[in-house]
Amino acid sequence: MRVNASISEPFVLSTYGTSQQLPKTGTESKQNWGLASVFATHEKASGSSDGYAIVTAQADGIHALDISTLHPVISYTLGPSTSFSCPAVMRNKQQGNESICTTYAAISTSADITEEERGRTIWMWKENLSSRLVEDRATQKKKSVVVQHEISGLFACDEIPKRLLAQSPEGEITVLDADLNVKSTWPTAREAQKLLRTFVYSRASSRDGSWHCCRLESQDSISLELTAISAPFRLSGLSFISNPQRSEEISLISLNSSHVLLSAVTVSHNPEIVLLLWDLQYSVLLASQALPVPTTLVQAKDVTINLTLVASSSSQVLLLLSPHTSNATRKVQPSSSRSSVLVVPMTCPAVSTIVNAMGQASAGAKWIHQAESSSCSAPTHDTARTKVLATLRAAMDKNLPHAANVAFFEWEKRETKAAAKPSAETGELSGKDTATPNAALSYAFVKDLLTTVLQPLKPANTPYSSEIVRYLLNRQLVSGSMLDGGIVAALRAKNDWQSIALALTNVIDLSEAEIVESIQLVVARHRAQIQDDDAMEVDSTSDLPSLPSFLALCISYNTTPPALRSALRVYFKEAEDILAVLKVLEIWLKQWTKRDVKLLPSKKDLSKNEHGVPVLKEKEEVHGDLPALPKVLAFLQTLLDASFLTLLQHPPAHTALRSIHAQIEPEIVNIDDLEPLRGPLEIFVKAHSKTVKETGQDRRKRPLVDWRQRRKQAHEQAGLSIGLYQLEELVL
């Protein structure tokens, strides 16, 4: 059975200001500049199904937040002079009816410790969550201990609940009990070494934590074996690949033996944070989610985004976003920079199966680097197609799109004639489809055609062949991913809005981001024409469509609400742009509400199926620029979800919002009034459905029998035969 994987839209758990008051002298300051401004760990809690997020904020303190209720549970505010060398950890222990939480933190700098104790101090707090707040504060006592080495990590393993592990950057480990009493210390095996990352796993777990599709197993208690479970592959389109200085802009977390969640920043003119759920056993992408980079995170030359994924419950993970300043520049981060903790709801299969992986190969193609084919590989096309592509390239290199049109359509005419030519031996047609030679236009050939005639790598004003592009679009042979950046972006660069309209009608895999970006450009031009009386003369040569007509095409396109909502938040940040779209939706709602309610379908709404039974037309007709009402309502709801707060803060939008409310409220009342008719009319709906179903069955022709004969035969069969559970009693 197939288990659908999904990643829902993240929501903010908390935000924290970026520290500007940490010390900037001494060895400790160098370590602080290399650390993130916020850490987080996860702790299970008996009173919360999703547990607690333990957030450690530099120059702020330690805060435990309930992920289920989004409320703070425990907060230790330590002041701007306190910094931490690693994430704090918490243990939640149930003692009878009392819930005892113990928090451990490694202090790097503080006004309460000396210069020699910096980086080697552990603080502990113990708090009873079941007692009243006033009494609890009175009994809170901070305990402190100083270990013999610097601390780069604290670990609390479930299998040893009475022990705490403290690790140094070189690998030295100190074991402490629950009350911070030092039990033992293991020195480092080598003097000149530095640990990059440490994993502490339970012995009962089968986690591997590796991205290169390998499994680390132990057949005994001594040796370890590394086994590859699939061929490695190379990622593409992420910032940490193209820029080594942005190595913090990626984070991985292992969900089970072969599923890994990756978070990274994309490479584009408008970067996004993407969440990718991979099945590494089959090297396929199961689910993805994208969200815009928060405006509170500054992406300057010397500031990158520190991404961290933290394991939470089986249906959620935590995503930490914080600014990261390079050690070389050490510039002070702006006061507007803030760190955030987000909760990412998700669904992941328990095990990797071929059923879940089937059909997912194309989903991850955008993020996998395609190796260049070698010169000795087999040719992609046959001689005729290779020749016509060469002719088209030569014509386009000379900026002669008309010559390219002539060469292509002459080749297409020959292919059509060859496909329709009957065989000399059988007399049958040589092609399966005599009207359209689709076999001659394969995916790879169409992709090369688009690259040749559009020339996306050349300047936007380079001539191109719009006739060939529209021919391919009309035949529904174009995929949105055939060109880097998308087919819509390439056409938009050419200012070919007529072809973009064809793409919205004939291409089935356009992304919500490129659709919404196109809407924003049309809205911007629409607003410019309204504000400037001379703009109509300037734009008279452009084939830019009107806002209602283009918006109707985009609304009628099939999209998913989360991706559409995310795209609207990215491209529609100005309240004036949102209001321009809202006014068009308002006009459409008024047009639909003025229509009479049809209690019975008209003849135009009915059609007969292949068996002659009257049925309703499945596709609702679009009246000019007026899309179907369900499409209008769905887009309106998504737009309000993405920008309602922005509209509330923009007074000119209040009139449109009140008007839309006035249009929708009576319709809700009408639906409530008509709801009692559902029961009486459901009988007729079932009868019609039964008729449609039975007429579609292949019945054998049987001679008509009178109803009296059928009843007589039934009585005779009942008298002669003994049923499955029938008994006969003989009385003598």
C-alpha positions, 0 to 999 in steps of 0.5 A: 500500500502506498504511503503518501509523503508530504511536507506542510508549510512551517509556522513560527514557534519563536523569534529572538533578537541577534546579539550585539553585546558579546565580548569582542576580545580574547579567545572566547570572542573568536569562538562566539563569532563562529557560533550560531546565535540560537540553538535548539534541542528537543525533549519528550514530555508526558503532558505534551504530545509533541514535546518541548523545544529547548531554545538557547539564545545567545545574550538572552537565555534558555527557553522551553516551549511546548510545541503543541500549545506554542506556549513557554513552559520554562524561561531562564533569562540570563542577560546580554553578557551571557553566551553559550558554547553549545545547545542546552539540554533538558531532562523531563522526569515524572516523579509520581504526580510531579513533573521535574525538569532539569536543564543543563547549559554550557556557559562560554561567557558571563559576568558570574564566572571568571576568565579562567572558567569561561567555556568550561562551566556547566550550569544546572537548574531544576524546576517542578512544573507541577508546583505553583509559579511563586513557590517554584521560583522560590525553590529554584537554585542554580548549580555550577561546575567547572570541568577541566576542558573546554565544552563544545557539546552536551549530550543526554542519552535516554539509555543512561538517564543519570549521566550527562556527557560533556565533550571538548572540541578535540574529543575529550569527554567528561561524564557527570551525574544528574547533579553535576558531580564528575564521575570520569574523564576520557582524554583525547586519543590524539593531540592534533585533532578537531571534531567536526560533529558528534552523534550520540545514538541509542544502542537500540536505534538503527540510525545511520545519519549519512547522506552518501547513501551508506549504512554504518553497521556493527556485526559485533561489539568491536568492528564497524562496517560501512555498506553502500545502499545506493549509488551516490548522486550530486545535488544542484541548485543549492547555495552551499554547492556554488559558494563554499562560504555558505556552508552553514546554509544546509542541514540534514536530519535522518528520519529512519534508515533511508529517509533524510530531510534536507534543508538548504537555501536555493541559488536564484535571484530570489533565494528560498529555503527549501525542505526536501524529503529524500528516499536515499535507497531509491534516490528519489524525492518524496516531498518538498516545501519552500518558504521565503527567506525572512526579511529579518535575516540579512543576506549581505556579503558577510552574513549567511543563514545558519540552518539547523534541523532538530529532531522532534516527534514522528510528525514534526521537526524543528527548523532554526534560522539565524544569521551567521557572520564570518570570522574574517569580517566580524562585522556587527550584525544589524539590530533588525536581524532576528533568529527564528524557530519554526515547526515543520509538520510532515509525514514520512513513511515508516520504511522505504518501499518501491511503491512509494518511490514509483513515479517520483523520479521526475520530482527530484530532477530539479535538485540532481546534477545531470552529468554531461554526456560523453562524446562517445555516447550514442546519438540522441536523435536520428540523422533527419532530426540531427540535421534539422536541429543543425539547420535551426541553430545556424539560422538562429546564430545569424538572427534569422528566425524566419529561415528557422521557421521555413526549415522546421515546418518543411521538415514537419510537413515531410514527417507528416506525409511519411506518417500518413503514407500507406505501406506497399505490402499491407496497404495500412498506414505506417503511422499509428496516428495519421493526423498528428506525427507525435512520434516524431516529436519526442521529449528530448527532441522538443527540449532541444528545439526549445533551447535552439529557437528560444536561446535562453542564454542569450540577451532577451532582445535576441530574435527568436521563433515564436511560431515554432514555440506556439506550434509546440505549445498548441500540440501540448508537447512542452513541459515546464521543466524543459528549460532552466528556470522554466518555460514561462520565465524564458517567454517572459524574457522575450515579452511573449505573453501570447505564448505564456497564455498558451502555456497556461492552457497547454502545459500541465506542470508549471510551478506556482512561483512562475505563475504568481511572478507573472501575475505580479508583473502584469499587476505592476504594469496595470498599476503603472497604466492607471497612475500615468496617463501617458503609459498607454501610448508607451505600452501600445506596442506590447502584447501584455494582456489585461489583468482580468484576462490573464488572472482568469487564465492563472486562476483556472490553472490547477495549483496546490494551496500551500505552494500558491500561498508561499508564492503569493507571500514572496511576490505580492509584498506591496498592499497596492498589488494585492488590492489590484488583484482583490478588486478583480476578484470582487468584480467576478464575485458580483457577476456570479452573485447576480446570476439566477440560481438554477434549480433545474439544469437547462438543455445547455447544461445537459449532454448524453453519454455514449449510452444515451443517458442524460448527464451534466456537463463535467466542465463548467464553461468560462464566460469570457474573462469570468472563471468558474466560481469554485476557482475564484473562491479557492484563489480568493481564500489562498490570497487572503490567507497569505496577505490578510494582515497586510490588507488590514493595515492598508485602509484603501483595501477595507472597502473591497474586503467589506464588499467581498464579505457582503457578496459571500454572506448571503450565499452562505445563508442560501446554502444553509436554506437549501441544505434540508433539500439534500435528503429528499433529493438524494433519492433521485441522485442515487437513482440517476447514478444507478442508471448511469452505472447499469447502462455502462455494463455489458449485458447479454441479450436475454429473451423478455419474460413476463413478470408472471412467469418469473414469479412462477419460476421463483416459487417452483425453484423455492419448492424444489431446492433446499437453500443453503441454511434450509432444513426439512423435517419429516413427521411420522 
